[in-house]
Amino acid sequence: MQLTPESLSILALCFFIIAVLYSSVGFGGGSSYLALLTLFFASFFVIRSVALVCNLIVVSGSTYLYYKNGHFDVKKFIPFVATSIPLAFIGASFRLKEYVFFIILGVALMTSAILLVTQSIKERQRKTRLTAKKYPIWVTYILGAGIGFLSGLVGIGGGIFLAPILNHMRWESSIKIAALASFFILVNSISGVAGLVSNGMFVFPWKEGLVLLAVVFIGGQIGIRISLNKLSGRGIKLLTAILVFIVGVRVLLNNGLGLIDF
């Protein structure tokens, strides 16, 4: 299905805004890319493929800049990705029925939105300096595995699930959590794409896809620089949470359960 120039322009503008907003808090935007793509494409193979590749473009630049600015802690990050990479590959390999995919996607979007809201509220209520807590190493392995599998299953990098959980746990400073989320999304997106390709489910519309890749790259570069300049991400998280929740409800009720048509 080819998009009209008008539809592609609207989608590209939305992708640009999403890339700016999400990259400013360490995310790739995959959850919102998925939600918007369901409005323009019927094939969920196309939807998953485009979302994952757009994620890759955004977080590749973010990961590099976090590393360059000294926020990248390899020793702390490796346990998360060690289990997430194979599980993301396995998750992406599942041949889901279309309605099942949309049900999982809708629930995942709404859950991530709620987590973002509660995280923002806790940040506002927190008056004292954050003190990082120490956890057993097996906790990081389990978190990486579970979120990696889910991210591969629905076609996102998983950082939007991981970051709120780690903030609730007070695992590290917010900037290091953002850096981990970006790296986590990067490796899981690569693994997810590999899973789709190896199972013949990678379908990428090059004409529309190249336009979207260009706009998310530019948006991602703008967003990560906003983050590194210490602009508060609380308001951005609340706005993106509202968007993700609304579209998640639509995806669940319309595409997944077929209860409404809008």
C-alpha positions as CSV (number, residue, x, y, z in Angstrom):
1,M,0.0,0.0,0.0
2,Q,1.5,3.3,-1.1
3,L,0.6,6.5,0.7
4,T,-0.6,9.7,-1.0
5,P,1.8,12.7,-0.7
6,E,-0.6,14.3,1.7
7,S,-0.7,11.2,4.0
8,L,3.0,10.8,3.9
9,S,3.6,14.4,4.8
10,I,1.3,14.1,7.8
11,L,2.9,10.9,8.9
12,A,6.4,12.4,8.5
13,L,5.5,15.4,10.6
14,C,4.1,13.2,13.3
15,F,7.2,11.0,13.2
16,F,9.5,14.1,13.5
17,I,7.6,15.4,16.6
18,I,7.7,11.9,18.2
19,A,11.4,11.6,17.5
20,V,12.1,14.9,19.2
21,L,9.9,14.2,22.2
22,Y,11.0,10.6,22.8
23,S,14.7,11.0,22.2
24,S,14.8,13.9,24.7
25,V,14.0,11.3,27.4
26,G,16.2,8.5,26.1
27,F,13.6,6.7,24.0
28,G,13.3,5.8,20.3
29,G,9.6,6.4,19.9
30,G,8.8,2.9,18.7
31,S,5.5,2.7,20.7
32,S,4.1,5.8,19.1
33,Y,5.5,4.9,15.6
34,L,3.6,1.7,15.9
35,A,0.4,3.4,17.0
36,L,0.5,5.9,14.1
37,L,1.4,3.3,11.5
38,T,-1.7,1.4,12.3
39,L,-3.7,4.4,11.0
40,F,-1.9,4.3,7.6
41,F,-0.8,0.7,6.9
42,A,-2.9,-2.5,7.0
43,S,0.0,-5.0,7.2
44,F,1.4,-5.5,10.6
45,F,4.6,-6.8,9.0
46,V,5.1,-3.4,7.6
47,I,4.2,-1.7,10.9
48,R,6.7,-3.8,12.9
49,S,9.5,-3.4,10.4
50,V,9.2,0.4,10.0
51,A,8.9,1.0,13.7
52,L,12.0,-1.1,14.5
53,V,14.1,0.6,11.8
54,C,13.0,4.1,12.9
55,N,13.9,3.1,16.4
56,L,17.4,2.1,15.2
57,I,18.0,5.4,13.5
58,V,17.0,7.5,16.6
59,V,18.7,5.6,19.3
60,S,22.0,5.1,17.4
61,G,22.6,8.8,17.5
62,S,21.4,9.0,21.1
63,T,23.6,6.2,22.3
64,Y,26.7,7.8,20.7
65,L,26.1,11.1,22.3
66,Y,25.4,9.6,25.7
67,Y,28.7,7.7,25.4
68,K,30.5,10.8,24.3
69,N,29.2,12.8,27.3
70,G,30.3,10.2,29.8
71,H,26.8,8.7,30.7
72,F,27.5,5.3,29.3
73,D,28.3,2.6,31.9
74,V,29.1,-0.6,30.0
75,K,29.5,-2.8,33.1
76,K,26.1,-1.9,34.4
77,F,24.4,-2.1,31.0
78,I,25.7,-5.5,29.8
79,P,23.5,-7.7,32.1
80,F,20.4,-6.1,30.8
81,V,21.2,-6.6,27.1
82,A,22.8,-10.1,27.6
83,T,19.4,-11.6,28.1
84,S,17.3,-9.1,26.2
85,I,19.0,-9.7,22.8
86,P,18.1,-13.4,22.4
87,L,14.7,-12.9,23.9
88,A,13.9,-10.0,21.5
89,F,15.0,-12.2,18.6
90,I,12.6,-15.0,19.8
91,G,9.8,-12.5,20.4
92,A,10.1,-11.1,16.9
93,S,10.1,-14.6,15.5
94,F,6.6,-15.3,16.7
95,R,4.0,-15.3,13.9
96,L,1.1,-13.8,15.7
97,K,-2.4,-13.6,14.4
98,E,-3.1,-10.0,13.5
99,Y,-5.8,-9.4,16.1
100,V,-3.6,-10.9,18.8
101,F,-0.7,-8.6,17.8
102,F,-3.0,-5.5,18.1
103,I,-4.4,-6.6,21.5
104,I,-0.8,-7.0,22.8
105,L,0.2,-3.8,21.3
106,G,-2.8,-1.9,22.7
107,V,-2.2,-3.2,26.2
108,A,1.5,-2.5,26.0
109,L,0.9,1.1,24.9
110,M,-1.5,1.8,27.7
111,T,0.7,0.2,30.3
112,S,3.7,2.2,29.1
113,A,1.7,5.4,29.3
114,I,0.5,4.7,32.8
115,L,4.1,4.0,33.8
116,L,5.3,7.2,32.3
117,V,2.6,9.2,34.2
118,T,3.4,7.6,37.6
119,Q,7.1,8.1,37.0
120,S,6.6,11.8,36.3
121,I,4.4,12.2,39.4
122,K,7.0,10.5,41.6
123,E,9.7,12.8,40.1
124,R,7.7,15.8,41.0
125,Q,7.1,14.6,44.6
126,R,10.7,13.7,45.2
127,K,12.3,16.5,47.1
128,T,15.6,14.9,48.1
129,R,18.6,13.9,46.1
130,L,18.3,10.5,44.5
131,T,20.2,7.8,46.2
132,A,20.8,4.8,43.9
133,K,19.8,1.4,45.3
134,K,21.8,-1.8,44.8
135,Y,20.0,-5.0,43.5
136,P,21.2,-8.6,43.0
137,I,22.5,-9.2,39.5
138,W,19.8,-11.7,38.7
139,V,17.2,-8.9,38.9
140,T,18.8,-7.2,35.9
141,Y,18.9,-10.4,33.9
142,I,15.2,-11.1,34.5
143,L,14.2,-7.5,33.7
144,G,16.3,-7.6,30.5
145,A,14.8,-11.0,29.4
146,G,11.2,-10.1,30.1
147,I,11.3,-6.7,28.5
148,G,13.4,-7.9,25.6
149,F,10.9,-10.6,24.7
150,L,8.0,-8.1,24.9
151,S,9.8,-5.6,22.8
152,G,10.5,-8.2,20.1
153,L,7.0,-9.4,20.2
154,V,5.3,-6.1,19.5
155,G,8.1,-4.4,17.5
156,I,9.6,-1.8,19.8
157,G,13.0,-1.4,21.6
158,G,11.6,-1.8,25.1
159,G,13.2,1.3,26.7
160,I,9.8,2.9,27.3
161,F,9.0,-0.1,29.6
162,L,12.5,-0.4,31.2
163,A,13.2,3.3,32.1
164,P,10.0,3.8,34.2
165,I,10.7,0.6,36.1
166,L,14.3,1.5,36.8
167,N,13.2,5.0,37.9
168,H,10.7,3.5,40.3
169,M,13.5,1.2,41.6
170,R,15.9,4.1,41.9
171,W,18.5,2.0,40.0
172,E,20.6,5.0,39.0
173,S,20.5,8.7,38.1
174,S,17.9,9.7,35.5
175,I,20.5,10.5,32.9
176,K,22.2,7.1,33.2
177,I,18.8,5.4,33.0
178,A,18.1,7.4,29.8
179,A,21.4,6.3,28.4
180,L,20.7,2.6,29.3
181,A,17.2,2.9,27.8
182,S,18.7,4.2,24.5
183,F,21.3,1.4,24.4
184,F,18.7,-1.2,25.3
185,I,16.4,0.0,22.5
186,L,19.3,-0.1,20.1
187,V,20.4,-3.7,20.7
188,N,16.8,-5.0,20.9
189,S,15.8,-3.2,17.7
190,I,18.7,-4.8,15.9
191,S,17.8,-8.2,17.4
192,G,14.1,-7.7,16.5
193,V,15.0,-6.8,12.9
194,A,17.2,-9.9,12.6
195,G,14.3,-12.0,13.9
196,L,11.9,-10.6,11.3
197,V,14.4,-11.0,8.5
198,S,15.3,-14.6,9.4
199,N,11.6,-15.5,9.4
200,G,10.7,-13.7,6.2
201,M,8.6,-11.1,8.0
202,F,10.6,-8.0,7.3
203,V,8.6,-5.9,4.9
204,F,9.9,-2.3,4.4
205,P,8.2,0.2,2.1
206,W,11.3,1.9,0.8
207,K,9.6,5.0,-0.7
208,E,7.8,6.0,2.4
209,G,10.3,4.4,4.7
210,L,13.3,6.5,3.6
211,V,11.3,9.7,4.1
212,L,10.4,8.6,7.7
213,L,14.0,7.5,8.4
214,A,15.2,11.0,7.4
215,V,12.8,12.9,9.6
216,V,13.3,10.7,12.7
217,F,17.1,11.1,12.3
218,I,16.7,14.9,12.4
219,G,14.2,14.8,15.2
220,G,16.3,12.4,17.2
221,Q,19.3,14.6,17.0
222,I,17.4,17.6,18.2
223,G,15.8,15.7,21.0
224,I,18.9,14.2,22.5
225,R,20.6,17.6,22.5
226,I,17.7,18.9,24.5
227,S,18.2,16.1,27.0
228,L,21.9,16.7,27.3
229,N,21.3,20.4,28.0
230,K,19.3,19.3,31.1
231,L,15.9,20.5,30.0
232,S,13.3,18.8,32.3
233,G,11.6,15.8,30.7
234,R,8.7,15.6,33.0
235,G,6.3,17.6,30.9
236,I,7.4,15.8,27.8
237,K,6.8,12.5,29.4
238,L,3.2,13.5,30.4
239,L,2.4,14.7,26.9
240,T,3.8,11.6,25.2
241,A,2.0,9.4,27.8
242,I,-1.3,11.0,26.9
243,L,-0.7,10.4,23.2
244,V,0.4,6.8,23.7
245,F,-2.6,6.0,26.0
246,I,-5.2,7.4,23.6
247,V,-3.8,5.6,20.6
248,G,-3.3,2.5,22.7
249,V,-7.0,2.5,23.5
250,R,-7.9,2.9,19.9
251,V,-5.6,0.1,18.8
252,L,-6.9,-2.3,21.4
253,L,-10.6,-1.5,20.9
254,N,-10.6,-1.0,17.1
255,N,-7.8,-3.1,15.6
256,G,-7.6,-5.8,18.3
257,L,-11.1,-6.4,19.6
258,G,-13.1,-4.8,16.8
259,L,-15.5,-3.2,19.2
260,I,-15.4,0.3,17.6
261,D,-14.5,1.8,14.3
262,F,-12.7,5.1,14.5
